[in-house]
Amino acid sequence: MYIWRPILADPRMCEYIDLNTRLTIDDLANFHEALDLKEAIHEHARKEQERKR
């Protein structure tokens, strides 16, 4: 799943061919950090919405 997560993200962060040709493992790790941050922001917003109800 580590390779597929940035490809399946919405919006897509890269194409599979990019991972095979020009991107590095560091690039892939950066994609995961960005996706983790995005998920944390959404989770925080969800909890804030629930708290306000």
KEKE-3310 file (N, C-alpha, C; in steps of 0.2 Angstrom, whole numbers, plus 5000, padded with zeros to 4 digits):
npx = (5004:5010:5016:5005:4996:4999:4995:4982:4976:4965:4965:4975:4992:5003:5008:5009:5019:5028:5033:5040:5050:5055:5053:5059:5062:5062:5054:5042:5040:5038:5026:5018:5019:5013:5000:4997:4996:4986:4975:4975:4972:4958:4953:4954:4945:4933:4932:4930:4918:4909:4911:4905:4892)
npy = (4994:5006:5011:5013:5022:5037:5037:5033:5043:5057:5073:5064:5062:5058:5048:5031:5028:5038:5035:5024:5029:5043:5048:5048:5037:5046:5056:5049:5046:5060:5062:5054:5060:5072:5067:5061:5073:5079:5070:5071:5085:5084:5075:5082:5093:5086:5082:5094:5098:5089:5092:5104:5101)
npz = (5000:5002:4991:4983:4989:4987:4974:4974:4981:4983:4978:4965:4968:4961:4947:4943:4934:4936:4949:4945:4937:4938:4951:4969:4983:4994:4989:4988:5002:5006:5000:5008:5021:5018:5015:5028:5036:5030:5033:5047:5049:5043:5052:5064:5061:5060:5073:5080:5074:5079:5093:5094:5092)
capx = (5000:5015:5017:4999:4993:4998:4992:4975:4974:4960:4967:4980:4998:5007:5006:5013:5025:5032:5036:5045:5055:5059:5053:5063:5059:5061:5048:5036:5039:5035:5019:5015:5019:5007:4993:4996:4994:4979:4971:4975:4968:4951:4951:4953:4939:4928:4931:4928:4911:4906:4911:4900:4884)
capy = (5000:5012:5014:5015:5028:5044:5036:5033:5049:5062:5072:5060:5066:5056:5043:5025:5028:5043:5032:5020:5033:5049:5050:5044:5035:5052:5059:5045:5048:5066:5062:5051:5065:5077:5064:5061:5079:5081:5066:5074:5091:5082:5072:5088:5097:5082:5082:5101:5098:5085:5095:5110:5099)
capz = (5000:5003:4984:4980:4993:4984:4967:4975:4984:4979:4971:4964:4969:4956:4942:4944:4930:4939:4954:4942:4933:4940:4959:4973:4989:4998:4986:4991:5009:5007:4999:5014:5026:5016:5016:5035:5038:5027:5037:5053:5048:5043:5059:5069:5060:5062:5081:5082:5072:5084:5099:5093:5092)
cpx = (5004:5015:5010:4995:4993:4995:4984:4972:4969:4962:4974:4987:5003:5004:5011:5019:5030:5036:5041:5051:5059:5058:5057:5059:5058:5055:5042:5035:5036:5028:5015:5014:5013:5000:4992:4993:4987:4974:4970:4971:4960:4949:4949:4947:4933:4926:4928:4920:4907:4905:4906:4893:4882)
cpy = (5006:5015:5017:5021:5034:5043:5036:5039:5053:5069:5068:5064:5064:5050:5037:5026:5033:5040:5027:5023:5038:5051:5045:5042:5041:5056:5056:5046:5055:5066:5059:5056:5070:5073:5063:5067:5081:5077:5069:5081:5089:5079:5078:5092:5093:5082:5088:5101:5095:5088:5101:5108:5098)
cpz = (5000:4996:4982:4983:4989:4977:4968:4978:4980:4981:4971:4965:4964:4952:4944:4940:4933:4945:4951:4939:4936:4948:4963:4979:4994:4995:4989:4998:5010:5005:5005:5019:5024:5017:5023:5038:5036:5031:5044:5054:5048:5049:5064:5068:5061:5069:5083:5080:5077:5091:5099:5093:5099)
residu = (MET:TYR:ILE:TRP:ARG:PRO:ILE:LEU:ALA:ASP:PRO:ARG:MET:CYS:GLU:TYR:ILE:ASP:LEU:ASN:THR:ARG:LEU:THR:ILE:ASP:ASP:LEU:ALA:ASN:PHE:HIS:GLU:ALA:LEU:ASP:LEU:LYS:GLU:ALA:ILE:HIS:GLU:HIS:ALA:ARG:LYS:GLU:GLN:GLU:ARG:LYS:ARG)
# end
